[in-house]
Amino acid sequence: MQHCQRGTCVSTPQRLAAEDARRWRASLPREWRRSSILHGTVLTLITLAIYVGLFLGYFLLPTWWLRGSTLFFLPMVIGSLFVIGHDAAHNSLTPVGWLNKILGRIVFLPAYHPYTSWVHAHNTMHHGWTCFKGRHPDFAPLTKAEYDAMPWWRRAVERVYRSPLGVGLAYAQGFWVEHLLFPRKENRSPFTLWFHLDRLLVLGFLIAQGSLAWHLSCQLHGNNWRAVLHSSAGVLVPFGLWIWFMGFVSYIQHTHPLCAWYNNEDDWTFHHVQLKSSTHIVFPWPIESMLNNIMDHAAHHLDPTIPLYNLPQSQKLLEETAADHTIIIPWTPMEYLRTCAACKLYDFERHCWTDWNGNPTSPLNLPTLVRRVPQANLQSPLGASS
């Protein structure tokens, strides 16, 4: 067995990736890391106003099809608010710490996410231990042995979680419930008072929102079953659609046939993992805009102090600096389906993704790959070059 200190047993490609990442950080213009009170606050207030308008519109607009259309747009706006809160939690939305904490707590409310729990689970664990099994809190893959040791019903659940439509359930149960709402003691934020206060804040918002939805529905339908359905749909449908989309986004950011995962600290170093195990999924412009550029994900992981409105140029510079180590995937529905089909389990000895039977579905020894994924060559993960 090889004996070495943490991160010293990495391969040459891993060291080169880490050097590229450090060189990129050193070359970033200082103004790209500079956040703005005006920019951050105005973006927050405008997005909040759109959310409030759409929520009220579901109950007050004159026709059923206008009211129904708000249920389509509300999850998108919740997502935009959430990315703003994500930036606030990194203290990159504005340069004022206390303002970030206030704005972050407010914009997390429509997503029912307690702020303090998120800061611990995301900033400390997700960013601090990206793609390290047992510490990275969301979508960590099982091994074949772990999967086989499960009872039949739990294996069935895992198959649902790793399916194209099941990623929302995986996020809701495996991260939102287990790490944010009701975390075990070892997963809980050390800031105990704020941990409880933020959960109470989310509960208070949900009660207030539900009460308002019921009142407005009764004004429209009277106190009957239609009001129950109308008010429930106004609260639950946008959240349900958003939580699926959040699971989808979280899944594809660090799950791909070219993304390596780790369970040994000797193989894991911060810079090379943030670069080589974070994808840049290229969506059409409207979706990129709605997501506030968070899919420029490797740049964000390497330097979370970059405000969301400066991520595109930062990611572009990263892809020029570390072209051999970035994963760039133009998104299509088929590309997502291929990823879900390939990334069922992970073999940490051969460092590859496998299917449920343990057969490799990706290149072997993923951490050593030197690659750039061209747009024209995305047909099979096994076609990647080493």
N, C-alpha and C positions, 0 to 999 in steps of 0.2 A: 504494500500500500504506500502511496506517495504521501510524504509528510511535508506540509508547507503552511505558511500563514495565509490568512484570508486574502484571496485574490491573487496569490503569487503563482498559482498553477494554471493560469490562463494561457491560451495558445497565442502564437504570433498574430493571427488575424484579430483576435480579441484585443491585444495590446495596441495594434494599429488603429482599430476602431476607437479605443479610448483616447489615443493621441489625437486623432482627427476631431473627436468631440471636444477635447480641451483646447485645441487650436481654434475651433469655431467659437467657443466661449470667449477666448481672448480677443477674437477679431470683431466681436459684436460692437457696433457703435453704442456709446453710452446712452444716447437718446432713445434707442430702441427699448431699453430697460426702464425708461422714465415714464411713470404713469401720470395722469392728469386728473385733478379734482373735477374740473369742468367736464371733461370727456366721460369719465366714469360715472359721475352723478347724473348727467343729462341722459346718457344711455340707459341707466337704471330707471329713471323717472319715466322716460318715453315708453320703455318696455312694460313697466308696471301699469301705465295708463292704458296701453293696448290690452293687457290682461284683464283689467277691471272692466273695460268697455265690452270685451267679448263675453265675459262672464255675465254681466248684466244683460247683454244683448240676447243671450240664450233664453231669458225669461221675458224680455220686454219687446223684442222685435215683433212686427205685426204678422208675419207668415211663418208657417212651419218650416219651410225650406231655408229661410234666413236663420231661424233659430237653430236648425240642424247643422247649418254650415259652421256655426261657432264651435261645435264639438270637434270639427276637423281642425280648426285653427288653434284652439286653446292648448292642445298638447304641444304644438310647436312653440307657442309663446312661453309655456311653462319651461320648455327646454332652453329657450333663450335666457330666461330669468335665471335658470339654474347655472348656466355657464357663467353668467355675471356673478352669481354668488360664489361659484368655484374660484373665480379670480379674486374676489374679496377675501376668501379664506386663505389665499396665498399672499395676501397683502399687495397684490399687483393691480387692483382695480383703481385705487387712488393712492397717493403717497401718505395718507393720514390713517393711522392704524385704527383709531376708535371709529372713524367713519366707515372703514371697511367692515368692522364687526357689526355695526348697525345695519348697513345696507345688505350685508351677507345674510343676516338673520331674517330680514324682511323678504328678500327675494327667494329664500329657501322655503318659505311658508307654503306657496301653492304646490310645491312638490312634497310637502309633509316630511321634510328632512331636517332633523335637529342639527344646528350649526356646530356645536362643540363635538358631538359624536363624529360628524363628517370630518372636521379638522384632524381628529386623531386617526380615523380609519383611512382617510385619503392622503393627507399631507405626510403623516408619520409613517404609516404602514405601506400604503400603495406606492408612494413616491420613494420612501426610504428603502423598500425591499421589492422593487418592481420585478415581477416574474420569478420570485423566490417562493417556492411552495411552502406553506405553513405560516407565512407572514404576509405575503400579498393577499389581501382579503377577498378578492372577487375573481371568479372563473379560473381558479387554480385547477389544473387537470389532475385526474386520478391516474394511478398506474394500473396495469392489468391486474396485478395481485390485489390491490385495494378494491378494484371493481369486482373481482371474483369473490372476495370475502364478504361482500354485502349480501343481505337477504334479497330475495327475488323482487320484492316490492321496491326496495331502494335502488336496485339496478334499473328498474323501469322508470323511476323518477329521474335518475341520472340521464337516461336516454332522452327523456322529455327535455331536461335542462340543456342538453347539447344538440337540440334540434332547432331548425330555423325559427319556429314559432315559440319555442320554450325558453329563449334567453331572458325574456321579461320575467317569467316565473323564477328563474335562477337568480336574477338580480334581486327581485322582491324578497324572496325567502332567504337567500344566502348572504345578501349584503344589507339590504334595507332593514329587515327584521333582526338578523343575527348580529349585525355590527353597529347599527344606528339606533334602533328602537329598544331592543332588549338584548344587549351584548352580554356575553359571559364576562366574569370579572377580569379575566386576562385580556379581553378585547376592549375594555372600557377605558374611556378617557380618564387621565389622572385628575382632571379638574371636576371633581365630583359634584359640587354645587351647581356649576354652569351646565353640567351634563343633565342634571334633573330639571333645571329651570328651562332649558331649551326644549326638552321633551314636553314640558307643560305648556310652553308657548305654542308648539305645534298642535297639541290637543286643543288649546283654547281657540286657535285659528280654525281648526276643523269644526268645532262646535259652532262658532260664530258664522262660518261659511254655510254650514248645513242649516242653521236657523234662518239665515237670510234666504237661502234657496227655497226652504219650505214656505216662508212668508210670501215670496214672490210667486211661487207656484199656486198657492191658495188664492191669490189675487186673480190668477188667470183661470183656474179650473174649479175653485171652491175647495172645501175641505173634504176631499174624497181620494179614491185610489189613483186617479190621474195625477193629482198633486204629488202623491208619494212617488210615482214613477218619474214625473218630470223633475222633481227636486233631486231625486237619487241620481238620475242620469246626468244632471248638470254638475254634480260633484264627482261621481265615480267614473263616468266614461272618459273625461279628459285625463284624469289621473291614471286610469288603466292603460290608455293608449300611450301616455307619456312614460309610464314605468316600463312598458315593453320597449319603447324606443331607447330609453336609458340603458336597458339591458343589452340591446342590440349594439349601441355605440360603445359601451364598456367592453363588450365581448370582442368586437373587431379591432379595438385599439391595441390589444396584446395577444390576440389569438389569430394565427395564420400559419400555414404550413412552413413558412420561413422564420417564424418567431420561436426562439429557444426559451425553455423554462429551466429552472435550476432547483436542486435540493441540497447542494453542497457549497458551503461558503468559500471553499478553496477555488471554485470555478467562477465565482460571481464577483464582479467589480462594478461599481456604480456607473461609471461613464460608458463602458462598452454595452452594458445591458440596456441603459436608457436609449441608446442609439440603435442597437441591433435587434431589440425585442419590442420596439414601439413602431407601429405602422403609420404611414401617411396615406390614409384612404381619401382619394380625390373624388368628392361629390360634385354634382352640378352646382352652379353658383347659388341658386336660391337656398339649397340645403346648407351649403357652406356658410352663407350669411346667417341663416337661422341658428346654426350651431356656434356662431360667433368665433369661427376659426379654430375651434378646439381640436379639429381633426389634423391640424398641423402639429401632430402629437409628439413627435420626437423632439422638436424644438422646445415645446412646453416642458417635457420631462427633463431635458438637460438643463433648463433654466426657467423655473416656474415664476421668476420675478418679471418675465416679459409680459406686458399687458396683452390681453386678447386682441386688441386692435393693432398690435405690432407683430403678431405671430406669422402672418404670411411672408413678409420679407425675411424674417428670421429663419423660417423653414427653408426658403429658397436658398439662402446663404449656406445653410447646413447641407443641403443636397449638392451644392457645388463643392463644398469643402470635403465632404465624406461620401462621395458618390458611390463608392464600392460597398458601403455599409448601411445604406438607407433602404428601407422597404417602401416603395411607392406603388400603390395599387389603385388604378382607376376603378371606381366602384361600378359594378353592375349586379343585378339580381343573381345572375349565374355565378359570378365570382363569390358572392356570399354563400350560395348553396354549396359550391365546391369547398369552401372553407369549413362549413359545418359538417360536410361529409368526411373531410379528411381529419379534422381535429377532435377526435373522440377521447382518446387516452394519450398519455405521454410516457415514453420509455426513457428514463433518466440515465440508463447505462449506455444506450446507443444514441441518446440525444436526438430523438425523432418522435413525431406524432404517429399514432397508430389507430387502426379501427378497433371495434369492440373485441375482436379476436386477437389483438396484439400484432397484426400485420402492419409493417411500416407504410405510411401514406405520405411521407415527406422525405426529403434527403436525410441521410444519416449525419450525425455529428454536426448539428445545426450551428453551434457557436463558432465553428471554424470557417463557415461559408463566407466567401467574398462575392457579393452579388449586387446587382442593381436590377430591379424588376422592370423590364420595358413594357410599355403599354401593349405591344403587339404579341407578347409571349406570356399570356396568362392562362393558357389552356389547362395546364397540369402542374401541381406543385412538384411532381417528380421530375419536371423538366428544368428545374433550377440548376445552375452550374455551380461547381465548387472550385 
